[in-house]
Amino acid sequence: MDLLKIFIVILNIFILTNSYKLICRATKKERFLFISWIFILQSVVEIFFYFVFLH
């Protein structure tokens, strides 16, 4: 994965976390779990598409 894809994942996490915090009034623990879950999901998707378009 290039640096741009990693940056996109981090930017998406930042935007989603701030939105989640504003909408749900989440605690620090909930935000950490949300960040972890989003990071794992986006990483899996990025890796999947990387291998699909590898050929």
ChimeraX attribute file (.defattr): number of C-alpha atoms within 10 A of each C-alpha:
attribute: neighborCount
match mode: 1-to-1
recipient: residues
	/A:1	9
	/A:2	6
	/A:3	7
	/A:4	9
	/A:5	12
	/A:6	14
	/A:7	11
	/A:8	12
	/A:9	17
	/A:10	16
	/A:11	12
	/A:12	16
	/A:13	19
	/A:14	13
	/A:15	11
	/A:16	16
	/A:17	18
	/A:18	14
	/A:19	12
	/A:20	16
	/A:21	16
	/A:22	10
	/A:23	9
	/A:24	10
	/A:25	12
	/A:26	15
	/A:27	9
	/A:28	10
	/A:29	9
	/A:30	14
	/A:31	18
	/A:32	13
	/A:33	11
	/A:34	18
	/A:35	19
	/A:36	12
	/A:37	13
	/A:38	18
	/A:39	16
	/A:40	13
	/A:41	13
	/A:42	17
	/A:43	16
	/A:44	12
	/A:45	11
	/A:46	16
	/A:47	12
	/A:48	12
	/A:49	11
	/A:50	12
	/A:51	9
	/A:52	9
	/A:53	7
	/A:54	7
	/A:55	5
